[in-house]
């Protein structure tokens, strides 16, 4: 029964990555027919090949061997997404408050502390994501920080604090929505 699951899992993971059997075989330095046999449950990969497959598909080895509870894995993934959405929202909200707190050193200090802590928490959450999504979110975080700095430093001189706040809210909402969409793509 577990052997049948392995073949289906290998095929499912390959299809999710939009890969052909040839592509996987090339990475593994084996023939396409071997991959086909594994997916059809006609043979099983060696332990060494299982480890390489887990690395290739970016999944824990326990998922391939069937020693993990997939419901628990899904719940952890949902928790990570929820955690990232919460920290992103708090982070962007703190950036807005910081922009509005001109002249109030205590408010700016509290907001900077929250931004710092949320930035660290977000980086831990981002680290668990796939590399391509991790890079995109990290880049967007950098752009968002630069935009918040510009909002805080330059815009109030020209358009006033109220309009600056509205612009900051719009940018934050857009950024949070983009992060949420990227997190939803992780499943």
N, C-alpha and C positions, 0 to 999 in steps of 0.2 A: 504493500500500500504506500509506504513512504517513498519507494523507488518510483512509483507512478507520479507522485507529487513532484519529485525532483525534475523529471522530464518536462512536466507541464510548467513548472516554475522557470526553468531555463528558457523555454520557448516564450513564456509570458514576459520575462525580463528582457529578452532580446527584442521582442516586438515593441515593448514600451520605449526602448531606446532607438527605435527605427533602424535596427541593424539587420543585416542579412547573416545567414549561417556562414557565408564566406568571410565576412568581416570579423566575426567572432573567431573563426578558425585561424585567420591570419594573425590575430592578436595572440592566440594560444599556441601558434606554431604547430598546428595539427591539421588534418584534412577536414573538409566540409562534411564528408560522410561520417566522421566521428561525431561531430556536433549533431548531425541528423540522428545518429544512433542513440545519443544521450537523450535527445528530445523525444524520441519514439520509445524510450525505455528498453532498448535492445542491449544497451551496455551502460555502465556507470563510469563517471570520471574518477580518476585516482584522487587521493587526498590532496596532492600537490595541485592538480588541476582544479579541484573544488576551491582551493584557496585563491588561485588566480582568477577563477570565474567570479568569486565574491568581490575581489578587488576591481575587476573589470566592470561589473554591474553596480558597484558601489553599494553593496548590501552586506549585512553581517553574515558570516559563515553559517551561523545558526539558522538563518532563514533558508539557506539552501539545503542544509542537512535535516530540516524539519524539527529541530529541537527548540523552536521558539513559538510562543503563543502569538499568532498574528493579530488577534484582537488587542492584546497588550501593546504590540508594536504600533498599531493604528491609533490607540489612545494616546501613546506618547507623542506621536506625530501631531495629533490634534492639539495636545497640550502645548507643544512647541509653537505651533501656529498661533494659538490663543495668546501665549506669553509674548510672542513677537508683536502681535497686534496691539496688546495693552501697552508694552513698553514704547512702541512707536507713537502711539497716541499721547502718552504722558510726555514723551520727549518733545514732540512737536508743540504740544500745549505749553510746555515750559519755555520753549524758544519764543513763543508769542508773548508770554508774560514778561520775559526778559526784555523784549522789544518795547513793551508798554511801560516798563519800570524805570524809565529814564529819570534820573534824579533821586530815586529811592534806592539807596545802597543795600538796605536789608532785603528788599524784594529781589533785586538783581543778584545778590549773593545766594539767596535760597534757590532761585531759578538756575543759576550756574551750577550749584551743587546737584540739583535734580537732573540737569542736562548731563553732567559728568557721570552720575550713577547710572542713568538710563542708557547712556552711550556704552558703558561697560557691559550692562546686562544685555543690550541688543547685540553687542559683538559676540557674546557667548551664544546667543540664540542663532545668530547668523552663521557662526562657525559650524553648526550642525547641519546646515543646508548643503545642497549639491554645489560643487565649485562654481559652475557657471552662474547660478542664481546668487550665490554668495558675492561674487564679483560685482554683479549688477546692483545689488542692494547696497553694498559698501560704497560704490561709486555714487549712487543716488544720495546716500547719506552725506557724503562730502559736498555734493552740489547743494543739498538742502542747508547744510551748515553755512556755506558761503552765502546763499541767498538770505538766510536769517541775519548774518552779519551785515549784509548790504541794507536790508530792511532797517536794522537797528541804527546803522551809522549814517546812511545817506538820505533815504526817503523822507524821514521826518523834517529834514531841512527844507524840502521842496513842497511836500504835499500835506504835512501835518500828521499827528499821531493817530487820529481816527481812521483815515484812509489807509495809513500804514498797517493798522491792526486788521482791517478788512482784507488787504492784500495778503498779509501773513496768514490769516485764516484760510483764504482760498488756496494758497500754496500748500499749507499744511494738510488740508483736506485732500488735495490732489496727490500729495506725496504718500499719505497714509493709504489711500486707495490703491496706488501703484504697488506699495509694499504688500498689501493684503492680496492683490491679484498674483503677485509673484509667489507668495507663500501658498496660495491655493494651487499653483502649478506644481508644487513639490510632491503632491500625491498622485 
